[in-house]
Amino acid sequence: RYRIRDPREYAREMKYQFDKYKGRGMAAGHIFDAIFTFEHEWLAEFCDEYKKLGLAKELPYTCFIKADKRCSKEEDGKLLAESGCIQVRFGLESGSEYIRRKIMLKAATTNEEIVDYVKLYKKYGLITKCYNILGCPGEKKEDIMATFNLNKEVKVEYPIFFTYIPLPGTAMAEMADSSEDISKYSFHFKEAVKLEGVPKNFVTMVQRKCYMYFMPRVFWRVFKNN
């Protein structure tokens, strides 16, 4: 169900919360709207009100977006940057277009488009944080490595790598081959699905490889900025 809040009231509520908690060290706002940039006119009103309230300079914020044609427009990137947004968070999910389209049923983008969208965010000085899933049903070794390689190619500042955990009742869970109790794997740091042609522990090995490659770069960036 798709519901829209008044964009100016949304900004005023953030102002109210900031005034209430800034004495406790509130330093940023985190907007948990999965499709924050879905409606350009809505976003334009929100950003305008946010600036009018003086929050653009006082309270930087981060937001979720979708990396697709509807939610990642040039003009939206400019609006976000001018209104105080410092970071965009999105689900890259997999570096394999086949896995995204046929298994995850996310057919909105190609890898080339994802590269272009990340470049757009970086153009306006926005930090990119993306979420990835390793070890999904149907994945081969090359699909898992493609996720690492795509993050590396686009130079995402803060990539997060989870291992896939079947969610009961979903189509992907029906595809999952798991003979173990998956409840103990709820932290997404252990493979819970058997993949044909993929050795045991390969998924967690790649997950470690991802963090070993990206985390030193994250720490250096934070150190340099501070």
C-alpha positions in Angstrom: 0.0 0.0 0.0 1.4 3.4 -1.0 0.8 6.3 1.3 2.0 9.8 1.0 2.6 12.2 3.9 2.6 16.0 3.5 6.2 16.8 2.6 6.3 20.1 4.5 4.8 18.5 7.6 7.4 15.8 7.3 10.2 18.4 7.4 8.6 20.2 10.3 8.4 17.0 12.3 12.2 16.6 11.8 12.6 20.1 13.0 10.5 19.3 16.1 12.6 16.2 16.9 15.9 18.1 16.3 14.9 20.9 18.7 13.8 18.3 21.2 17.0 16.2 21.1 19.8 18.3 19.8 21.0 18.9 23.4 21.7 15.2 23.6 24.1 15.3 20.7 21.7 14.6 17.8 24.0 15.0 14.8 22.1 13.7 11.8 18.6 12.6 10.7 18.1 9.1 9.1 15.0 8.9 6.9 13.6 5.4 6.7 11.5 5.8 3.7 12.4 3.1 1.1 11.3 5.2 -1.8 12.1 8.7 -0.6 12.7 10.1 -4.1 9.8 8.4 -5.8 7.8 11.6 -6.5 9.9 14.5 -7.7 7.3 17.2 -6.8 7.0 15.7 -3.3 10.8 15.7 -2.9 11.1 19.3 -4.1 8.6 20.5 -1.5 10.3 18.6 1.3 13.7 20.0 0.4 12.3 23.5 0.1 10.7 23.3 3.5 13.8 21.7 5.0 15.9 24.6 3.8 13.4 27.2 5.0 13.5 25.7 8.5 17.3 26.1 8.5 17.9 22.4 8.8 20.1 22.1 5.7 23.0 23.6 7.7 22.0 22.4 11.2 20.9 18.8 10.7 22.4 16.8 7.8 20.4 13.7 6.8 20.7 10.4 5.0 17.9 8.7 3.0 17.0 5.5 1.3 16.6 5.6 -2.5 16.0 3.1 -5.3 18.7 3.0 -7.9 16.3 3.1 -10.9 15.0 5.5 -13.5 12.1 6.6 -11.4 14.0 7.4 -8.2 17.5 8.4 -9.4 17.2 11.5 -11.5 19.8 14.3 -12.0 17.5 16.9 -10.6 16.8 14.8 -7.5 20.4 14.4 -6.8 20.8 18.2 -6.9 17.8 18.7 -4.6 19.2 16.3 -2.0 22.6 17.8 -1.9 21.3 21.4 -1.6 19.0 20.5 1.2 21.6 18.9 3.4 21.5 15.2 2.5 25.0 13.7 2.9 24.4 10.0 2.2 22.1 7.9 0.1 21.5 4.2 0.9 20.3 1.7 -1.6 20.0 -2.0 -2.3 22.5 -3.0 -4.9 21.7 -6.6 -3.8 23.7 -8.5 -6.4 26.2 -7.9 -9.1 24.5 -10.5 -11.3 21.7 -9.2 -13.5 20.4 -12.7 -13.8 20.0 -13.1 -10.0 18.4 -9.6 -9.6 15.9 -10.2 -12.4 15.1 -13.9 -12.2 15.6 -14.8 -8.6 15.0 -11.5 -6.7 12.5 -10.2 -9.2 14.2 -6.8 -9.3 14.3 -6.1 -13.0 14.5 -2.3 -12.8 18.2 -1.7 -13.6 21.2 -3.0 -15.5 24.7 -3.0 -14.0 25.6 -0.1 -16.4 22.7 2.0 -15.0 23.8 1.3 -11.4 27.3 2.6 -12.3 25.8 5.7 -13.8 23.5 6.3 -10.8 26.4 6.0 -8.3 28.4 8.5 -10.4 25.4 10.8 -10.3 25.3 10.7 -6.4 29.1 11.2 -6.2 28.8 14.2 -8.6 26.8 16.0 -6.0 29.1 15.0 -3.1 26.7 12.4 -1.7 28.2 9.4 0.1 26.9 6.1 -1.2 26.1 3.2 1.1 24.8 0.1 -0.5 23.5 -3.3 0.7 24.4 -6.6 -0.9 23.2 -10.2 -0.4 25.6 -13.1 -0.9 24.5 -16.8 -1.3 21.0 -16.4 -2.7 19.2 -19.4 -4.2 20.4 -20.1 -7.7 23.8 -18.3 -7.4 26.9 -19.7 -8.8 30.5 -18.8 -7.8 30.7 -16.3 -10.6 27.4 -14.6 -9.4 28.8 -14.2 -5.9 32.1 -12.8 -7.1 30.2 -10.4 -9.5 28.7 -8.7 -6.4 32.1 -8.0 -5.0 33.4 -6.8 -8.4 30.5 -4.4 -9.1 31.0 -2.7 -5.7 34.6 -2.5 -6.5 34.0 -1.0 -9.9 31.6 1.7 -8.8 33.7 2.5 -5.7 30.9 2.5 -3.2 32.0 4.3 0.0 30.2 2.1 2.4 29.2 -1.3 1.1 27.5 -3.8 3.4 27.5 -7.5 2.6 25.0 -9.9 4.2 24.6 -13.6 3.6 21.1 -14.7 2.4 18.7 -16.0 5.1 15.5 -17.6 3.9 12.4 -15.6 5.0 9.6 -18.2 5.5 6.6 -17.8 3.2 8.5 -16.0 0.4 9.2 -17.3 -3.1 12.9 -17.3 -2.6 12.6 -19.3 0.6 10.7 -22.0 -1.4 13.7 -22.2 -3.7 16.2 -22.5 -0.9 17.9 -25.8 -0.2 18.5 -25.8 3.5 18.5 -28.9 5.8 19.6 -27.0 8.9 17.8 -24.8 11.4 18.2 -21.3 9.9 16.9 -19.5 13.0 20.5 -19.4 14.4 21.7 -17.5 11.3 19.7 -14.4 11.8 22.7 -12.1 11.8 23.4 -12.7 8.1 27.0 -13.7 8.7 26.8 -17.4 7.9 25.6 -19.2 4.8 22.3 -21.0 5.3 21.5 -22.2 1.8 23.2 -25.0 -0.2 24.2 -23.8 -3.7 24.9 -26.2 -6.5 28.5 -26.2 -7.6 29.5 -23.8 -4.7 31.8 -25.3 -2.1 30.8 -25.1 1.6 31.9 -21.9 3.3 32.6 -20.2 -0.1 29.9 -17.6 0.6 31.3 -16.6 4.0 34.8 -16.6 2.5 33.8 -14.1 -0.1 32.0 -12.1 2.6 35.2 -11.8 4.5 37.1 -11.0 1.3 34.7 -8.1 0.7 35.1 -6.6 4.2 38.9 -7.1 4.1 39.0 -5.1 0.9 36.5 -2.4 1.7 36.8 -1.7 5.4 40.4 -0.4 5.4 39.3 2.1 2.8 36.3 3.1 4.9 38.5 3.6 8.0 41.1 5.6 6.0 38.3 7.8 4.6 36.9 8.5 8.0 40.3 9.3 9.5 41.2 11.6 6.6 37.9 13.5 6.8 38.3 14.0 10.5 
